[in-house]
Amino acid sequence: MKLIPPLTVLLAASLLSSFSAMAQQPRTMATDTLPQSTHRQLTATALVGMPLIIGGFVEKQQDAKLSNRLPAPLSRRHSNIDNVVEWIPALTVITLKAAGVASRSSWRQLAANSAFSALLTYGASESLKRSMKRMRPDATDNRSFPSGHTATAFMTATLLAREYGHLSPWVTFGAFSTATATGLLRIRHHRHWPSDVMEGAGIGIVASEVGCCLAEALFADNHRSTPSCCAPINIPTATVALSSAFLIPVGRYALEGGHQLRTSTGTSTQLEGTFFFNPYLGINASLGMSRINYIIDGTSASSSPLRLSTVGAGPSFSLPLSKDWRIETRLLAEYFWRSSGGLPTVNIRSSRGWGLGTWTGIHYRASHNIDVGLKAGYDRSPGFGYGSGPLRTLSVGATTAVRL
């Protein structure tokens, strides 16, 4: 029996806390009193969704280099957990609506929003799958790009955040945490490459938001209130954030026996907490997990990525640009653990030690309690020895933060 990955347990617990918070909300709230801001939601969608779609096509080229150098297709890891996690946000919406918890839309509007979003998501995903005809990592078929599971998960997560995000910031956090878990599980089970998941996430977010806007334009509830914005807030007192990023190849490294290693593609997930002393200065702590693919001597790739775990802390600097936008930069002292790896003829030793990390991001206040944003980072961790210097990784990704 396979153990459920620790990250999945963490994300499931976060969603359960969301459900608990929602269950305590009063059921008498009228739908037309709920805050709505189409402009704000579309801005947040464009900020996160479109870069993911563009990034998926860019990352696809790196994944292709890796797949061409693998000695054989990756063996499929059989598990149905990703088929279950994919639908948790959708089931949560239906359950809460049936239980009478006040949502943003009526049943009629919710059905229209869901139908339009699903059609756009399915249409975009199937069109790309049929045109790209990319082979899966386990070589079972050529429908790898993009990930349909991930697209569906992010579509339903966006619907859940749209309908019930007003109840608690943990609703949005839990919804997108679960969608992120779906994508990571698809990579772990060798059903998709990282670029497939990135593309699927972008499609799901954008298709859901565009579908809802089209449905509301055609089937708008007459009693709905006009959009309203939240009260201006610049910098929160504290935040808890979940960040997902894709790693970009940087540099070449010497190995034992004169071999050379080059990092290829990878994924990274971080759970972060930040406390702000004032609008400009705070302190941050983070826990991260990364999977780094690599190519040896430019011709051979391993089917098992290097796994990198990190714990870090350091100052956080923030620059408010307006009541909705801010730039944030962090400098972290980090402790790293890296797994061993290699090929039958080449050994990569495990290592641990101290390093440095930094990232800069732009954040947008999507709602009263939720920030979304894009970030780019750089990390230096213990190297491989033999005079190769430290391991360097660049990352580009998205983050969702809950204001406390």
C-alpha positions as CSV (number, residue, x, y, z in Angstrom):
1,M,0.0,0.0,0.0
2,K,1.4,3.3,-1.0
3,L,1.6,6.1,1.5
4,I,-0.1,9.4,0.7
5,P,2.5,12.1,0.1
6,P,2.9,14.5,3.2
7,L,2.1,17.5,1.0
8,T,-1.3,16.0,0.1
9,V,-2.1,15.5,3.7
10,L,-1.2,19.2,4.4
11,L,-3.4,20.4,1.6
12,A,-6.3,18.2,2.6
13,A,-6.1,19.5,6.1
14,S,-6.2,23.1,4.8
15,L,-9.3,22.3,2.8
16,L,-11.0,20.7,5.8
17,S,-10.3,23.8,7.9
18,S,-12.0,25.8,5.1
19,F,-15.1,23.6,5.3
20,S,-15.2,24.0,9.0
21,A,-15.0,27.7,8.8
22,M,-17.8,27.8,6.2
23,A,-20.0,25.5,8.1
24,Q,-20.1,28.1,11.0
25,Q,-21.3,30.9,8.7
26,P,-25.0,32.0,9.0
27,R,-27.3,30.7,6.3
28,T,-29.6,33.7,6.3
29,M,-27.3,36.0,4.2
30,A,-29.1,37.2,1.1
31,T,-27.2,36.5,-2.2
32,D,-27.6,40.1,-3.3
33,T,-25.7,41.4,-0.3
34,L,-22.4,39.6,-1.1
35,P,-19.5,41.7,-2.3
36,Q,-18.7,41.4,-6.0
37,S,-16.0,42.9,-8.2
38,T,-15.7,41.6,-11.7
39,H,-12.9,43.9,-12.5
40,R,-10.9,42.9,-9.5
41,Q,-11.4,39.2,-10.3
42,L,-10.5,39.6,-14.0
43,T,-7.3,41.5,-13.0
44,A,-6.3,38.7,-10.6
45,T,-7.0,36.1,-13.3
46,A,-4.9,37.9,-15.9
47,L,-2.1,38.3,-13.4
48,V,-1.9,34.6,-12.6
49,G,-3.6,32.7,-15.4
50,M,-2.1,34.2,-18.5
51,P,1.6,33.9,-17.4
52,L,1.0,30.2,-16.6
53,I,-0.4,29.6,-20.1
54,I,2.6,31.4,-21.7
55,G,5.0,29.7,-19.3
56,G,3.6,26.3,-20.1
57,F,4.7,26.7,-23.8
58,V,8.1,28.0,-22.8
59,E,8.7,25.2,-20.2
60,K,7.6,22.6,-22.8
61,Q,10.8,23.1,-24.7
62,Q,12.9,22.2,-21.6
63,D,10.8,19.1,-20.8
64,A,11.3,17.9,-24.4
65,K,15.1,18.0,-24.0
66,L,14.7,15.9,-20.8
67,S,12.3,13.3,-22.4
68,N,14.6,12.9,-25.4
69,R,17.5,11.8,-23.2
70,L,15.7,9.4,-21.0
71,P,16.9,5.8,-21.6
72,A,13.3,4.5,-21.4
73,P,9.8,5.8,-20.6
74,L,9.1,6.5,-17.0
75,S,7.3,3.6,-15.3
76,R,3.7,4.6,-14.4
77,R,2.9,4.8,-10.7
78,H,-0.6,3.5,-10.2
79,S,-2.8,5.5,-7.8
80,N,-6.3,6.9,-8.0
81,I,-5.8,9.7,-5.4
82,D,-5.3,12.4,-8.1
83,N,-8.7,11.3,-9.7
84,V,-10.3,12.1,-6.3
85,V,-8.5,15.3,-5.3
86,E,-9.3,16.7,-8.7
87,W,-13.0,16.9,-7.9
88,I,-12.8,18.1,-4.2
89,P,-13.5,21.8,-5.0
90,A,-16.5,21.0,-7.2
91,L,-18.0,18.6,-4.6
92,T,-17.4,21.3,-1.9
93,V,-19.4,23.9,-4.0
94,I,-22.3,21.5,-4.5
95,T,-22.4,20.3,-0.9
96,L,-22.4,23.8,0.6
97,K,-25.0,25.0,-1.9
98,A,-27.2,22.1,-1.1
99,A,-26.7,22.7,2.6
100,G,-28.1,26.2,2.2
101,V,-24.9,28.2,2.8
102,A,-25.2,31.5,1.1
103,S,-23.2,31.8,-2.1
104,R,-22.4,34.5,-4.7
105,S,-24.9,33.0,-7.3
106,S,-28.3,31.4,-7.4
107,W,-28.6,27.7,-8.5
108,R,-29.5,28.8,-12.0
109,Q,-26.5,31.2,-12.3
110,L,-24.2,28.6,-10.7
111,A,-25.3,26.0,-13.3
112,A,-24.7,28.4,-16.1
113,N,-21.3,29.5,-14.7
114,S,-20.2,25.9,-14.3
115,A,-21.4,24.9,-17.8
116,F,-19.6,27.7,-19.6
117,S,-16.4,27.2,-17.6
118,A,-16.4,23.5,-18.2
119,L,-17.0,23.9,-22.0
120,L,-14.1,26.4,-22.3
121,T,-11.8,24.3,-20.2
122,Y,-12.6,21.1,-22.1
123,G,-12.4,22.8,-25.5
124,A,-9.1,24.4,-24.8
125,S,-7.5,21.3,-23.3
126,E,-8.8,18.9,-26.0
127,S,-7.7,21.3,-28.8
128,L,-4.2,21.4,-27.5
129,K,-4.0,17.7,-26.8
130,R,-5.1,16.9,-30.4
131,S,-2.8,19.4,-32.0
132,M,0.3,18.9,-29.8
133,K,0.1,15.1,-29.6
134,R,2.8,15.0,-26.9
135,M,3.7,11.6,-25.4
136,R,3.2,11.1,-21.7
137,P,6.2,10.4,-19.4
138,D,4.9,6.8,-19.1
139,A,4.4,6.5,-22.9
140,T,0.8,5.3,-22.6
141,D,-0.6,7.8,-25.1
142,N,0.2,11.1,-26.8
143,R,-2.3,13.2,-24.9
144,S,0.1,14.7,-22.4
145,F,-0.1,18.5,-23.1
146,P,-1.9,20.0,-21.3
147,S,-3.0,18.2,-18.1
148,G,-6.8,17.8,-18.2
149,H,-6.9,16.8,-14.5
150,T,-5.0,20.0,-13.5
151,A,-7.2,22.2,-15.8
152,T,-10.4,20.8,-14.2
153,A,-9.0,21.1,-10.7
154,F,-8.1,24.8,-11.2
155,M,-11.4,25.5,-13.0
156,T,-13.4,24.2,-10.0
157,A,-11.1,25.8,-7.5
158,T,-11.7,29.2,-9.2
159,L,-15.5,28.5,-9.0
160,L,-15.2,27.6,-5.3
161,A,-13.2,30.8,-4.6
162,R,-15.7,32.9,-6.6
163,E,-18.8,31.5,-4.9
164,Y,-17.6,31.1,-1.3
165,G,-14.5,33.1,-1.0
166,H,-16.4,35.8,0.9
167,L,-16.9,33.4,3.9
168,S,-13.3,33.0,4.8
169,P,-9.9,33.5,3.2
170,W,-9.1,29.9,4.0
171,V,-11.7,28.9,1.4
172,T,-9.6,30.3,-1.5
173,F,-6.4,29.0,0.1
174,G,-7.8,25.5,0.5
175,A,-9.3,25.5,-3.0
176,F,-6.1,26.4,-4.8
177,S,-4.0,24.2,-2.5
178,T,-6.1,21.2,-3.5
179,A,-5.7,22.2,-7.2
180,T,-2.0,22.5,-6.8
181,A,-1.9,19.0,-5.1
182,T,-3.7,17.6,-8.2
183,G,-1.0,18.9,-10.5
184,L,1.9,17.7,-8.3
185,L,0.4,14.3,-8.1
186,R,0.0,14.0,-11.9
187,I,3.8,14.7,-12.1
188,R,4.6,12.3,-9.3
189,H,2.6,9.5,-11.0
190,H,4.5,10.1,-14.3
191,R,1.3,11.0,-16.1
192,H,2.5,14.5,-17.1
193,W,5.5,16.7,-17.5
194,P,5.8,19.9,-15.4
195,S,4.9,22.1,-18.4
196,D,1.7,20.1,-18.9
197,V,0.6,21.0,-15.4
198,M,1.6,24.6,-15.8
199,E,-0.5,24.9,-18.9
200,G,-3.4,23.1,-17.4
201,A,-3.5,25.4,-14.4
202,G,-3.5,28.5,-16.5
203,I,-6.2,27.2,-18.8
204,G,-8.4,26.2,-15.8
205,I,-8.1,29.6,-14.1
206,V,-8.7,31.7,-17.3
207,A,-11.5,29.5,-18.7
208,S,-13.4,29.5,-15.4
209,E,-13.3,33.3,-15.0
210,V,-14.1,34.0,-18.7
211,G,-16.8,31.4,-18.6
212,C,-18.4,33.0,-15.6
213,C,-18.3,36.4,-17.1
214,L,-20.0,35.2,-20.3
215,A,-22.6,33.2,-18.3
216,E,-23.4,36.2,-16.1
217,A,-23.7,38.5,-19.2
218,L,-26.3,36.1,-20.7
219,F,-28.1,34.8,-17.7
220,A,-27.5,37.5,-15.0
221,D,-29.7,37.3,-11.9
222,N,-32.0,40.3,-11.8
223,H,-31.6,40.8,-8.1
224,R,-27.8,40.9,-8.1
225,S,-26.1,44.0,-6.7
226,T,-23.6,46.0,-8.6
227,P,-20.0,45.2,-8.1
228,S,-18.3,46.8,-5.0
229,C,-14.8,47.0,-3.9
230,C,-13.3,46.2,-0.6
231,A,-12.0,48.9,1.8
232,P,-8.5,50.0,1.0
233,I,-5.8,48.0,2.7
234,N,-2.1,48.3,1.9
235,I,0.0,45.9,3.9
236,P,-1.5,43.2,6.2
237,T,-0.2,42.5,9.7
238,A,0.6,38.9,8.8
239,T,0.1,36.5,5.9
240,V,0.2,32.7,5.3
241,A,1.0,31.9,1.7
242,L,1.3,28.9,-0.6
243,S,3.6,29.3,-3.6
244,S,4.2,27.0,-6.5
245,A,7.0,27.6,-9.0
246,F,8.8,26.0,-11.9
247,L,12.6,25.7,-11.8
248,I,14.7,27.0,-14.7
249,P,18.0,25.3,-15.7
250,V,21.1,27.2,-14.5
251,G,24.7,26.2,-15.1
252,R,26.7,23.0,-15.3
253,Y,28.4,21.0,-12.5
254,A,31.3,18.6,-12.3
255,L,30.7,15.1,-10.9
256,E,32.9,12.2,-9.9
257,G,34.8,10.6,-12.7
258,G,34.9,13.6,-15.0
259,H,31.1,13.5,-15.7
260,Q,29.1,16.7,-16.0
261,L,25.6,17.4,-14.7
262,R,23.1,20.0,-16.0
263,T,19.9,20.8,-14.3
264,S,16.8,20.5,-16.6
265,T,13.3,21.2,-15.3
266,G,11.7,21.0,-11.9
267,T,8.9,22.1,-9.6
268,S,8.9,23.7,-6.2
269,T,6.2,24.3,-3.5
270,Q,6.6,26.5,-0.5
271,L,4.5,27.2,2.6
272,E,5.4,30.7,4.0
273,G,4.4,32.9,6.9
274,T,5.2,36.6,7.2
275,F,4.8,39.1,10.0
276,F,5.0,42.8,9.1
277,F,6.3,45.3,11.6
278,N,5.2,48.2,9.3
279,P,4.2,48.7,5.7
280,Y,7.8,48.3,4.5
281,L,9.5,45.7,6.8
282,G,8.7,42.2,8.0
283,I,10.1,38.8,8.9
284,N,9.5,35.6,6.9
285,A,9.8,31.9,7.6
286,S,9.4,29.2,4.9
287,L,9.2,25.5,4.4
288,G,9.9,24.2,0.8
289,M,10.1,21.1,-1.2
290,S,11.6,20.9,-4.8
291,R,12.0,18.2,-7.4
292,I,14.9,18.9,-9.9
293,N,15.4,16.9,-13.1
294,Y,18.9,16.7,-14.5
295,I,20.9,15.5,-17.5
296,I,24.3,14.0,-17.3
297,D,27.0,14.5,-20.0
298,G,24.4,16.1,-22.2
299,T,23.1,12.7,-23.4
300,S,21.5,10.8,-20.5
301,A,18.8,11.6,-18.0
302,S,17.7,9.9,-14.8
303,S,14.1,8.9,-14.2
304,S,14.3,9.9,-10.6
305,P,14.7,13.7,-9.9
306,L,16.8,15.1,-7.1
307,R,14.6,16.1,-4.1
308,L,15.5,19.2,-2.2
309,S,13.9,20.2,1.1
310,T,14.5,23.6,2.7
311,V,13.8,25.6,5.9
312,G,14.5,29.3,5.9
313,A,14.0,32.6,7.6
314,G,14.9,36.2,6.9
315,P,13.7,39.8,6.4
316,S,10.9,40.8,4.0
317,F,10.8,44.2,2.3
318,S,7.6,45.6,0.9
319,L,6.9,48.6,-1.3
320,P,3.2,49.6,-1.6
321,L,2.4,50.9,-5.1
322,S,-1.3,51.6,-4.5
323,K,-4.2,50.3,-2.3
324,D,-4.2,47.1,-4.4
325,W,-0.7,46.6,-5.6
326,R,2.6,46.1,-3.8
327,I,6.1,44.8,-4.6
328,E,7.8,42.4,-2.1
329,T,11.4,41.2,-1.8
330,R,12.7,38.6,0.6
331,L,16.2,37.5,1.6
332,L,16.4,34.1,3.3
333,A,19.0,32.1,5.1
334,E,18.1,28.5,4.3
335,Y,19.1,25.0,5.4
336,F,19.0,22.4,2.6
337,W,18.6,18.6,2.4
338,R,19.3,17.1,-1.0
339,S,18.7,13.4,-1.9
340,S,21.2,11.2,-3.7
341,G,20.7,10.1,-7.3
342,G,22.5,9.5,-10.6
343,L,22.8,6.7,-13.2
344,P,24.2,3.2,-12.8
345,T,27.7,4.5,-13.8
346,V,27.4,8.0,-12.2
347,N,26.8,8.6,-8.5
348,I,25.4,11.8,-7.1
349,R,25.8,12.0,-3.3
350,S,23.2,13.4,-0.9
351,S,24.2,16.5,0.9
352,R,23.0,19.1,3.4
353,G,24.1,22.5,4.5
354,W,23.4,26.2,4.5
355,G,22.6,28.4,1.6
356,L,20.9,31.6,0.6
357,G,17.7,32.4,-1.2
358,T,15.9,35.5,-2.5
359,W,12.8,36.3,-4.5
360,T,10.9,39.3,-5.7
361,G,7.2,39.4,-6.5
362,I,4.3,41.6,-7.4
363,H,1.1,41.1,-5.4
364,Y,-2.4,42.1,-6.1
365,R,-5.2,42.4,-3.5
366,A,-7.8,40.1,-5.1
367,S,-10.2,40.4,-2.2
368,H,-10.3,41.7,1.4
369,N,-8.3,38.8,2.7
370,I,-6.6,37.3,-0.3
371,D,-3.5,38.4,-2.3
372,V,-2.4,36.8,-5.5
373,G,0.9,37.4,-7.3
374,L,3.8,36.4,-9.4
375,K,7.3,35.9,-8.2
376,A,10.8,35.1,-9.4
377,G,13.5,33.6,-7.2
378,Y,17.1,32.6,-7.0
379,D,18.7,30.0,-4.6
380,R,22.2,28.8,-3.8
381,S,22.5,25.5,-2.1
382,P,25.3,23.0,-1.3
383,G,26.9,21.7,-4.5
384,F,28.2,18.4,-5.8
385,G,31.8,18.8,-4.9
386,Y,34.7,18.3,-7.3
387,G,35.1,22.1,-7.6
388,S,31.7,22.6,-9.2
389,G,30.5,25.3,-6.8
390,P,27.1,25.7,-5.2
391,L,23.9,24.4,-6.9
392,R,22.0,27.4,-8.4
393,T,18.4,27.4,-9.2
394,L,16.1,30.0,-10.7
395,S,12.3,29.8,-10.2
396,V,9.2,31.5,-11.6
397,G,5.8,30.9,-10.1
398,A,2.6,32.1,-8.5
399,T,1.5,32.6,-4.9
400,T,-1.7,32.9,-3.0
401,A,-1.6,34.6,0.4
402,V,-4.2,34.7,3.2
403,R,-4.2,38.0,5.2
404,L,-4.5,37.4,8.9
